Amino acid sequence: MGERDKRTGERARMPRVSRAEATSSAFRRNQWALSLAQLFSGIGIATGFAVGGILAERLTGRTELAGFAQTASILGAGILAVPLARLAVRRSRRLALSCGYGLALAGALLIVGAVIIGIDILFFVGMGCFGAATASGLQSRYAATDSAPEHLRGSAMSVVVWATTIGSVLGPNLSEPGARLGRALGIDPLSGPFIISTVVFALAVVSVLCMKTLTAVPHGSAEAQASGATPARTARRGGTWAAIRRSPGALKGLLSVVTGHMIMVSTMVMTPLHMDHHGLGLELIGITIGGHILGMYGLSPVFGLLTDKYSASAVIGLGQGLFAIALVLGFIDALGESSFLRLSISLFVLGLGWSACLIAGSTLLTTEIDDEHRVPVQGVSDAGMNLGAAALAALAGPLLALGGFAWITVMGFLVLAVAVLVGVRARRQSRHTADTAEMWNDQRP
């Protein structure tokens, strides 16, 4: 009896860990795991993307098919976005992310095999699987907000996005070492960078497996859980699109993410070919793409801070202005002799615009959507941005072959104009809704 009382007393004196402390601990550990995974996957994605278009052109012998390498990868990311989001809801973020990076690893191996045996279709299938790394990376930014305080969601998201900087800047500059690796192994030099991708994707899988298991439960959704109205079930009833249409702010956030990614990808994937056609070598291409990716991720914490401190709408406007500057520089370069310096500046600014629109748009989308629909809408956002980018990347190859790089920038301007016009309309609708609600409240007794 005395021994039992002693054990009871010891248990009573043991400090209890509150739910808030446990959530905070999981948040910190997962931030580290997600950041490492983003670093490794950034290396893998950027290394492959730097040479994917050129490899596709050489493998098929057709310039108009060069854009389909990135198109296949982006299409794969878009197709996988919603299934990965559903897997995160039903099981855990850890399982969903590890499956995504594992599939990307398999895709890189398929690409190397396709080049060795010379099968075009297998190459594009491999590029589609390769896109799973992009889908997982995009889901990681939302995973960073799962247990973050509401007023710090933009900053929490931006930290994980920023972690991609080192890997993504380093990746394109591994193109030449990767080519040497390919020569050493007796295979096509341009398939060498994809061997590097297999290694770093494996490291990304290990990193996310170190996460504390968390289901992608939306913030504050206790009522939804009690009623059994999970996000996956709600999405199947068609409530996801209705939730987006009900919120002008969510629509603006979704549009800024989708159109921003479309503009960035369609311009970025054709720039290496534009430079190659003008005699700028692989080393300069790698530096240009590295600077572009630095713009994409390097200042993301700044955009996250601005989003939390001021407003997501203001940062979206800033991003759209940066897109306009980048497209003007690209158009000027296409009209005369191509300049390495001008293209480098253009792609760096293009990356900044993408970062601003992605961070602010994703934060706006997350905060404006009700709890029950948040995770399915996140999946729809990722699918939309990748499928839209895939469509433009597919169109970019024929446009480059027909009219040169100038047509690529014009296409970007058209998409940007649509985003700005719809954003202005959404802002007016939001103001009208607020004014109507205020008038209704004033009339109530």
C-alpha positions in Angstrom: 0.0 0.0 0.0 2.8 2.3 0.9 4.6 1.5 -2.3 1.4 2.3 -4.3 1.0 5.6 -2.5 4.6 6.4 -3.3 4.1 5.7 -7.0 0.9 7.7 -7.0 2.8 10.6 -5.4 5.6 10.4 -8.0 3.0 10.5 -10.7 1.3 13.5 -9.1 4.6 15.4 -8.9 5.5 14.7 -12.6 4.8 17.8 -14.7 2.0 17.5 -17.1 2.5 18.7 -20.6 -0.4 20.8 -21.8 -1.9 20.3 -25.2 -0.7 23.7 -26.2 2.9 22.8 -25.2 2.7 19.5 -27.1 1.4 21.3 -30.2 4.2 23.9 -29.9 6.8 21.1 -29.7 5.3 19.3 -32.7 5.3 22.6 -34.6 9.0 23.3 -33.9 10.0 19.7 -34.8 8.0 19.7 -37.9 9.3 23.0 -39.0 12.8 21.6 -38.9 11.8 18.4 -40.7 9.9 20.3 -43.4 12.7 22.8 -43.9 15.3 20.0 -44.4 13.0 18.2 -46.8 12.5 21.5 -48.7 16.2 22.0 -48.9 16.9 18.5 -50.3 13.9 18.5 -52.7 14.9 22.0 -53.9 18.2 20.6 -55.0 16.6 17.7 -56.8 13.9 19.8 -58.6 16.2 22.6 -59.7 18.9 20.2 -60.9 16.5 18.4 -63.1 14.6 21.5 -64.3 17.8 23.2 -65.4 18.4 20.6 -68.1 15.0 19.0 -68.6 14.0 21.1 -71.6 17.3 20.8 -73.3 17.4 17.0 -72.7 13.8 16.7 -74.2 14.8 18.6 -77.3 17.9 16.5 -77.9 16.0 13.2 -77.1 13.1 14.0 -79.4 14.9 16.2 -82.0 12.1 18.7 -81.9 12.2 22.2 -80.3 8.4 22.4 -80.0 8.5 19.4 -77.7 11.1 20.9 -75.3 8.5 22.5 -73.2 6.7 19.2 -72.7 9.4 18.0 -70.3 8.5 20.6 -67.7 4.8 20.3 -68.8 4.8 16.7 -67.8 6.4 17.4 -64.5 4.0 20.2 -63.7 1.1 18.2 -64.9 2.1 15.4 -62.6 2.3 17.8 -59.7 -1.2 19.1 -60.5 -2.7 15.6 -60.8 -1.2 14.5 -57.5 -2.0 17.6 -55.5 -5.6 16.6 -54.6 -4.8 12.9 -53.8 -1.9 14.0 -51.6 -4.2 16.5 -49.8 -6.8 13.7 -49.2 -4.1 11.4 -47.9 -3.0 14.1 -45.5 -6.5 14.4 -44.2 -7.2 10.7 -43.8 -3.8 9.6 -42.6 -1.1 12.2 -41.9 1.0 14.9 -43.5 4.0 12.7 -42.9 2.7 9.9 -45.0 1.5 12.1 -47.8 4.8 14.0 -48.1 7.0 10.9 -47.9 4.8 9.2 -50.6 5.3 12.3 -52.8 9.0 12.5 -52.5 9.3 8.7 -52.9 7.4 8.9 -56.2 9.7 11.7 -57.4 12.7 9.5 -56.7 11.2 6.8 -58.8 10.5 9.4 -61.5 14.2 10.5 -61.6 15.3 6.8 -62.0 12.8 6.4 -64.9 14.2 9.5 -66.6 17.8 8.1 -66.4 16.6 4.7 -67.7 14.6 6.3 -70.6 17.7 8.3 -71.7 19.8 5.1 -71.6 17.4 3.0 -73.7 16.1 6.0 -75.8 12.4 5.7 -75.1 10.7 9.2 -75.4 7.4 8.2 -73.7 9.2 6.7 -70.7 11.1 10.0 -70.3 7.9 12.0 -70.1 6.3 9.5 -67.8 9.4 9.9 -65.5 9.0 13.7 -65.7 5.4 13.3 -64.6 6.4 11.3 -61.5 9.3 13.8 -61.0 6.5 16.4 -60.4 5.5 14.7 -57.2 8.4 16.5 -55.5 6.8 19.8 -56.5 3.4 18.7 -55.2 4.9 17.7 -51.9 6.9 20.9 -51.6 3.8 23.0 -52.1 1.8 20.9 -49.6 4.7 21.5 -47.1 3.9 25.2 -46.9 0.4 24.4 -45.7 1.7 21.7 -43.4 3.8 24.5 -41.7 0.6 26.3 -40.7 -1.2 23.3 -39.3 -0.2 24.2 -35.7 0.9 27.8 -36.2 -0.8 30.7 -34.4 -3.3 32.4 -36.6 -1.5 35.7 -36.6 1.8 34.1 -37.7 0.6 31.8 -40.5 2.2 33.9 -43.2 5.6 33.9 -41.4 5.4 30.2 -40.6 4.6 29.4 -44.2 7.4 31.6 -45.5 10.1 30.0 -43.3 9.5 26.6 -44.9 9.3 28.2 -48.4 12.6 30.0 -47.6 14.3 26.7 -46.7 14.1 25.8 -50.4 16.5 28.7 -51.2 19.8 26.9 -50.5 18.9 23.8 -52.4 17.2 25.5 -55.3 20.1 27.9 -55.8 22.7 25.1 -55.5 20.7 22.8 -57.8 21.1 24.5 -61.2 24.8 25.0 -60.5 25.2 21.2 -60.1 24.2 20.8 -63.8 27.9 20.8 -64.9 29.1 18.4 -62.1 26.1 16.2 -62.9 27.1 16.2 -66.6 30.6 15.1 -65.6 29.0 12.4 -63.4 27.0 11.2 -66.4 30.2 11.0 -68.6 32.0 9.1 -65.9 29.2 6.6 -65.8 29.2 6.3 -69.6 25.7 7.7 -70.1 24.3 10.9 -71.6 25.8 13.8 -69.7 22.5 15.5 -69.3 21.0 12.5 -67.5 23.7 12.9 -64.8 21.9 15.7 -62.9 18.9 13.4 -62.4 21.1 10.9 -60.6 21.9 13.7 -58.2 18.1 14.1 -57.9 17.5 10.5 -56.8 20.0 10.9 -53.9 18.5 14.2 -52.5 14.9 13.0 -52.9 15.8 10.0 -50.7 17.1 12.4 -48.1 13.9 14.4 -48.4 11.9 11.2 -47.6 14.1 10.6 -44.5 13.5 14.2 -43.4 9.7 14.1 -43.5 9.7 10.7 -41.8 11.2 12.5 -38.8 8.0 14.6 -38.4 5.6 14.1 -35.5 2.5 12.6 -37.0 -0.2 15.1 -37.5 -3.4 14.8 -39.5 -4.2 17.8 -41.6 -7.0 18.9 -39.3 -8.1 22.4 -40.0 -7.8 25.1 -37.3 -10.7 25.2 -34.9 -12.7 22.5 -36.6 -14.0 20.8 -33.5 -17.6 21.1 -34.6 -16.8 19.6 -38.0 -15.0 16.7 -36.4 -17.9 16.1 -33.9 -20.4 16.0 -36.8 -18.2 13.8 -38.9 -18.0 16.4 -41.7 -14.4 15.9 -42.6 -12.8 18.0 -45.4 -12.7 15.0 -47.7 -16.4 14.3 -47.3 -17.2 17.9 -47.7 -15.2 18.1 -50.9 -17.0 15.1 -52.4 -20.3 16.9 -51.8 -19.0 19.8 -54.0 -18.8 22.2 -51.1 -15.2 23.2 -52.0 -16.1 25.4 -55.0 -19.1 26.8 -53.2 -16.9 27.9 -50.3 -14.5 29.6 -52.8 -17.3 31.4 -54.6 -18.8 32.7 -51.2 -15.5 34.5 -50.4 -14.2 37.2 -52.7 -11.0 37.2 -50.7 -10.4 33.5 -51.1 -11.1 33.8 -54.8 -8.5 36.6 -55.0 -6.0 34.5 -53.1 -6.6 31.4 -55.2 -6.3 33.4 -58.4 -3.0 35.1 -57.4 -1.4 31.8 -56.6 -2.6 30.1 -59.8 -1.9 32.9 -62.3 1.4 33.8 -60.6 2.6 30.2 -61.0 1.5 30.1 -64.6 3.4 33.2 -65.5 6.5 32.2 -63.6 6.7 28.6 -65.0 5.9 29.5 -68.6 8.6 32.1 -68.6 11.2 30.2 -66.6 11.1 27.0 -68.6 11.7 28.7 -71.9 14.5 31.0 -70.8 17.2 28.2 -70.9 16.2 27.4 -74.5 16.2 31.1 -75.4 19.7 31.5 -73.9 20.9 28.2 -75.6 19.7 29.4 -79.0 21.7 32.7 -78.5 24.9 30.9 -77.7 24.8 31.3 -73.9 26.3 28.2 -72.4 25.2 25.8 -69.7 27.2 27.5 -67.0 25.5 30.9 -67.7 22.1 29.2 -67.9 22.7 27.6 -64.5 23.7 31.0 -63.0 20.5 32.6 -64.4 18.2 29.9 -63.1 20.0 29.9 -59.8 19.4 33.7 -59.5 15.7 33.2 -60.4 15.3 30.5 -57.7 17.0 32.8 -55.2 14.4 35.4 -56.0 11.6 32.8 -55.6 12.7 31.7 -52.1 15.3 34.0 -50.7 13.0 36.9 -49.6 10.0 34.8 -48.7 10.3 35.6 -45.0 10.1 39.3 -45.9 6.9 38.7 -47.9 5.5 36.6 -45.0 6.3 39.4 -42.5 4.7 42.0 -44.8 1.6 39.8 -45.2 1.2 39.4 -41.4 2.0 43.1 -40.6 0.0 44.8 -43.4 -2.3 42.8 -45.6 -2.2 39.9 -48.1 -3.9 42.0 -50.8 -1.1 44.7 -50.6 1.6 42.0 -51.0 -0.3 40.5 -53.9 -0.4 43.9 -55.6 3.4 44.2 -55.1 4.0 40.8 -56.6 1.9 41.6 -59.7 4.0 44.8 -60.2 7.2 42.8 -60.0 5.8 40.4 -62.6 5.2 43.3 -65.0 8.8 44.5 -64.6 10.2 41.1 -65.3 8.1 40.6 -68.4 9.0 44.0 -69.8 12.7 43.1 -69.4 12.2 39.8 -71.1 10.3 41.4 -74.0 13.2 43.9 -74.5 15.7 41.1 -74.5 13.7 39.2 -77.2 13.7 42.2 -79.5 17.5 42.6 -79.9 20.7 40.8 -78.9 20.2 38.6 -75.9 21.9 39.8 -72.7 22.9 37.5 -69.9 22.7 40.4 -67.4 19.3 41.5 -68.5 17.9 38.0 -68.5 19.4 37.4 -65.0 17.7 40.5 -63.6 14.4 39.6 -65.3 14.3 36.1 -63.9 15.4 37.3 -60.4 12.5 39.8 -60.4 10.2 37.2 -61.8 11.1 35.0 -58.8 10.3 37.8 -56.4 6.9 38.3 -58.0 6.1 34.6 -57.7 7.2 34.6 -54.0 5.0 37.6 -53.1 1.9 36.2 -54.8 2.4 32.6 -53.5 2.9 33.6 -49.8 0.3 36.3 -49.7 -2.2 34.4 -51.9 -1.8 31.2 -49.9 -2.2 33.0 -46.6 -5.3 34.9 -47.8 -6.8 31.6 -49.1 -6.1 29.9 -45.8 -7.6 32.6 -43.6 -10.7 33.4 -45.7 -11.9 29.8 -46.1 -14.0 28.2 -43.4 -12.4 25.4 -41.3 -14.3 22.5 -42.9 -13.2 23.3 -46.4 -9.6 24.6 -45.8 -7.6 21.5 -46.6 -9.6 20.5 -49.7 -9.3 24.1 -51.0 -5.5 23.9 -50.4 -5.4 20.8 -52.6 -7.5 22.6 -55.3 -5.2 25.5 -55.2 -2.1 23.4 -55.7 -3.8 21.4 -58.5 -5.0 24.6 -60.2 -1.6 26.3 -60.1 0.2 23.2 -61.5 -2.4 22.3 -64.2 -2.6 25.9 -65.3 1.2 26.2 -65.5 1.3 22.9 -67.4 -1.1 24.3 -70.0 1.0 27.4 -70.5 4.2 25.5 -70.6 2.8 23.2 -73.2 1.8 26.2 -75.3 5.2 27.9 -74.6 7.2 25.5 -76.7 5.3 26.0 -80.0 5.1 29.8 -79.3 8.9 29.9 -78.9 9.4 28.0 -82.1 7.0 30.2 -84.0 7.5 33.7 -82.7 10.5 33.6 -80.4 10.8 34.6 -76.7 8.8 37.8 -77.2 5.6 35.8 -77.6 6.3 34.1 -74.2 6.3 37.5 -72.5 3.2 38.6 -74.3 1.4 35.5 -73.1 2.5 36.3 -69.5 1.1 39.8 -69.8 -2.3 38.5 -70.9 -2.4 36.2 -67.8 -1.3 39.0 -65.6 -4.0 41.3 -66.9 -6.7 38.7 -66.2 -5.4 38.3 -62.6 -5.4 42.1 -62.0 -8.9 42.6 -63.4 -10.4 39.7 -61.5 -8.6 40.9 -58.3 -10.1 44.4 -58.6 -13.5 42.9 -59.1 -13.1 40.6 -56.1 -12.0 43.7 -54.0 -15.2 45.6 -55.1 -17.4 42.6 -54.2 -15.7 42.3 -50.8 -16.3 46.0 -50.1 -19.9 45.7 -51.3 -20.5 42.7 -49.0 -18.9 44.6 -46.0 -21.1 47.7 -46.7 -24.2 45.6 -47.0 -23.5 43.8 -43.7 -22.8 47.1 -42.0 -26.0 48.6 -43.3 -28.0 45.5 -42.2 -26.5 45.8 -38.7 -27.4 49.5 -38.5 -31.0 48.8 -39.4 -31.4 46.1 -36.7 -33.1 47.2 -33.5 
